[in-house]
Every structure is written in structure tokens, then in C-alpha cells.
Amino acid sequence: MKILHLPVAYLPWITGGREVYCHSLCRALAPHGIECVVAIHQNPHVGEPLGWHEHEGIPVAVLPPLPELNSRKSFYTREFQELPGFEALLADVQPDLVHFHDQSGGASLSHLKRVKALGLPAVVTYHSPGQTCLQSALLREGRIPCDGKVDASRCTSCRLMATGMPRIASHILAAIEWPGINPWSESRVARVLSARTMTRTFQDSLHAFMRLSDAIVVLAAWSRDVWLLNQCPPEKLRLVRTGRPRAADAMPTAPRYPQRPTLRIGCIGRCDPIKGFNFLIDAIKSLPDLPLEVHFLGPYWDQAYGDELKRKISSDRRFLPPRLVPNAELVAVLADLDVVVIPSIWPETGPLVLFEAYAAGVPVVASRLGGPAELVRDGVDGRLFAPGDAMALAKIIAEFSSHPASLENLRKGIRQEGARFRRTFDEVAKEMASIYSELLKQPTAIEGGTLPLPA
């Protein structure tokens, strides 16, 4: 069996949860006799070398860039008039099934239509809210967790407010569709007046993904609910929770707080506003006398949000300089920490770092949202706090300092309840291999005949 995987980006050029997930899955599928090939389109801002490559045993094809990658039309329709090199790739690889790890860019609706025109089964994995949300984070008005249902009025108003439009004006414009307006015009007025039409266009593309995909894999229960709210047929949904990218190392034996005087806190992931790092910083700065260290581990600290955070922490030596850690070394690095904080303000689908932390025997303090809210047992093996509530987070951290036994109790909870977190990509691969096999036994022809190729 040969599977073609389509993420938008890949290792080693881009490092993120989605890329690590895709790569870990490809490697774990090999023992099941499943050959995996990865393909991406070159991102001009990254500059991945065109042609064939290999990353840790996985063949990776870098196709020419998509000519309309950043256009308004491709954003809403998830389609492109040209897919440079993709048809030749399909002919060369001849996959039995194509696995989409996004719904845009190099894993777009146009790619899905080409795949289905060949009668191949297609699987889509829901890695992040941006695959179904125009605002990318499932946050209404940028701050209120959303149920994820795409609604013409509500989503249009939300997107207009994100551009700075007053609430009342955005509500009025979101309720009206203006006939005769060219939605692809460069005119700002035309774009505002066609905002509701564009929301419906986005909704149509989402429904097309549902219709053409043979299975949609979700990594958390909340993600399944989002698809059901958007009228996805329940029989197409598969819940396959993530796992650790590698087997767990032995539980660490080095002294931990309070045996050593400094509480070590880790925050892992890309530096992006949705990750909520600023709330951890605010929590720590509200505890100026607490002896602790904060370790930020992840990329993209050289961007605007990262620059802002670095200015906030520059005068506080308790914050160590942010650094990158190779994936193969992450569990060992986490094992030297006392607690891992996941302060995300968007719903995580895993996240991978939660499984890594528990593999290292380190308690997790996380936002009561998305995947962590489903997995962390508050007060047993970790702690949960309201998303964006820096003072609630500060209270938990202060409690660890004043009552070290509470932290030790969480460590014991991990040891006692740890079976839930021993899941690795070996288990993920077994479940995905079963889904692939199931689909390959089913007819894949599109109802009503062959789907025409897009112009």
C-alpha cells in the first residue's frame, strides 16, 4: 500500500505540530508495510529546494509554488487554477490513497478534486481550527471561544470586526448581500460589501471537502463536534487521538522542586498569539519574588509577537532566552523541568507536547479548552485554568511554591494514571492503517460519474 501525504509544509524547513505529526505517522506506518511519500508546493517565503528529497527515510517532493497562493480567491474557495507539478507527481507516485493534512495551499480543494477524478480514496485530518474557521482560531471577536459552526452572518461580522470595523457596522454589513459586487475586486469597498458572499463561498468549500473526502480524521472530541455542527455525515468521522512521536524514555531520577530551590517551568511550541505565551509571562511577572526559571522552547521568536514578548521579559532574569530543541531530545529536556504550561487561547487538537510532558513524568498546567481539557485530570495529573486568565495561572504557580506537596501529588497521579498517556505513534499508525484498508475495500468512484478536472 502506498500513501501520498499532502501537508502544506514539512520538516526540516518548517517545524510545527502538524509537520511533526505527519512525519511521525509516516515513519510509524512503515512496519505495517505502508509506503509513504510526502509532497508540498514550494513556499516562496521559505524557499524549499525544488525536486526530490529525503528526511529521515521519508521521500519528500517539493513541487513548484502555487501561483495564486496568497490571493483572496484561493483563501475563500480553497481552489487554484493551476497545480504545478501535481498531476505529474500523481502519475509518478501512483498512490493507492491520498492523505490531506490541511484544506488549503498544497492540500487544497483543487488537489482533492484531482485526486477524486482519478478515483482514489482521500482522507483529511483536522489538525487545527484554521481548517474550518475564517479567523483561524475559533475565537469570536478574537477572544470568545466559538462552537465552530460556520454561519454567514456571525462569521462575516466576526471577520469584519477583526479588521477594526465597529461592532454595529459589522453586524449590519454581515446581514446583507449586495448583488452585482465583484468579490475579487481590489477595491476595499467591494471587499467589504462582498464579505457575506465570501463567507458563504468558504462554507461551500468546506461542504465540498466533506462531500469528496472518504474519511475525516479528528484528534479530539471537540473537533468531531465542530464537523457535526457543519453538517458532516457522522459516518465519515474517525476519532484517532494523537500520541508521542517516539517511545518514552525512562522516568527521570534527577532531583526536582523542592529538592532544588528553583521551580522550572517549560512552555513549548511556536511563538504565536494563539499560544497565549503572554499570559504565562503576565502570571510570572505578578509573582516577582518567586524563585523560578521559565524555559520557552520553540520557533518563530524572531517575528513581531516574539519581539514584543522578548521586550517584556528582558529585565527579568527568571526568563531564559528562548531556544529550539531537536524533536529527538525533547523528552529528555522536559524531564529536567518541574511543570509544563500550555496557555493556549485556541482549542488545541492534541497537543503533542502534552503527551511528551507526561512521557517525561512532568505535570501539565493548561487552558481549560480543547484537547487539554479532555485529557488533563484537574488536580490528579495536572491543573486547568480559564483561557487567558493570567491571575488564575499565577495562583496555581504560587501554590506549587507554597505547597510543594501539591506538585508531587500531580507527579504521583501521572505515575498512577499514566496508561492514558503511554500512547505512541505506533498505536496511531495501527488505527490509521485500519482506516486506509477499510477505504481501499470500498468503491471510490464519485457518484454520478467522473468528476471533471478544474479549469
PyMOL commands that set and color helices and strands:
alter all, ss='L'
color gray80, all
select helices_A, chain A and resi 17-32+72-77+86-93+105-107+109-117+129-131+152-162+167-174+188-193+195-212+221-229+234-236+273-275+277-285+304-313+327-334+352-359+370-375+390-402+404-421+425-440
alter helices_A, ss='H'
color red, helices_A
select strands_A, chain A and resi 2-6+35-41+51-55+58-63+97-100+122-126+139-140+144-145+215-218+237-239+263-268+292-297+339-342+364-367+382-385
alter strands_A, ss='S'
color yellow, strands_A
deselect
rebuild
show_as cartoon
